[in-house]
Amino acid sequence: QVQLVESGGGVVQPGRSLRVSCAATGFSLRDYAMHWVRQAPGKGLEWVAVLWYDGNIKYYADSVKGRFTISRDISKNTLYLQMNSLRVEDTAVYYCARDQDYGDQPEYYFDYWGQGTLVTVSS
Amino acid sequence: IVLTQSPATLSLSPGERATLSCRASQSVSSYLGWYQQKPGQAPRLLIYDASNRATGIPARFSGSGSGTDFTLTISSLEPEDFAVYYCQQRSNWPTFGPGTKVDIK
């Protein structure tokens, strides 16, 4: 069955970098677009980034553009989010989520989610 | 596109009908979804494209609306339905509403 497992969260100082991972099982990242969505503690949901199924097209929310990079390793069936120049306001649980649509361009509905990994940016 | 949800909190008893609203700052056509989130858990997709139930979602959940005004209806609340519900649009870059908490009266 489909499963997404995030890892790599932790406490990091402002201005530093962190990479979070999302290991996927039950399907291939080659077949679906994948997203990162975050949720600040006690707050709502914010879409962060998308990587299309072909691995070539990436889009980012304005709040992270130029600082975050989404990527994947097909051999490991794992999605990544490299976060640079972290800010206090980046503190959140980071979820990876699968796009609902098989292949083609993303539908931007999220049908499977991981359990999330908490990133805390604090001095 | 900004989404607003009302009410912020809905206090109901099991077996009652829940009606949740979502309003968009501009038309999103039918490109609106609904998610359920329980404490400590990831969101779960319930409805997509305004009125289509996602795989495995019980028939007591239904969605309606188009343009700027949308409704999620839970016909008869089960104990497991008490949670926070978010709407999300995909007409432009995805955005979520602030959520409606459905709690036990």
Chai-1 contact restraints between the chains, C-beta under 6 A:
chainA,res_idxA,chainB,res_idxB,connection_type,confidence,min_distance_angstrom,max_distance_angstrom,comment,restraint_id
A,G44,B,F96,contact,1.0,0.0,6.0,A-B,restraint_1
A,G44,B,P98,contact,1.0,0.0,6.0,A-B,restraint_2
A,G44,B,G99,contact,1.0,0.0,6.0,A-B,restraint_3
A,L45,B,Y86,contact,1.0,0.0,6.0,A-B,restraint_4
A,L45,B,F96,contact,1.0,0.0,6.0,A-B,restraint_5
A,W47,B,P94,contact,1.0,0.0,6.0,A-B,restraint_6
A,Y95,B,A42,contact,1.0,0.0,6.0,A-B,restraint_7
A,Y108,B,R90,contact,1.0,0.0,6.0,A-B,restraint_8
A,Y108,B,P94,contact,1.0,0.0,6.0,A-B,restraint_9
A,Y109,B,G33,contact,1.0,0.0,6.0,A-B,restraint_10
A,Y109,B,Y48,contact,1.0,0.0,6.0,A-B,restraint_11
A,D111,B,L45,contact,1.0,0.0,6.0,A-B,restraint_12
A,W113,B,A42,contact,1.0,0.0,6.0,A-B,restraint_13
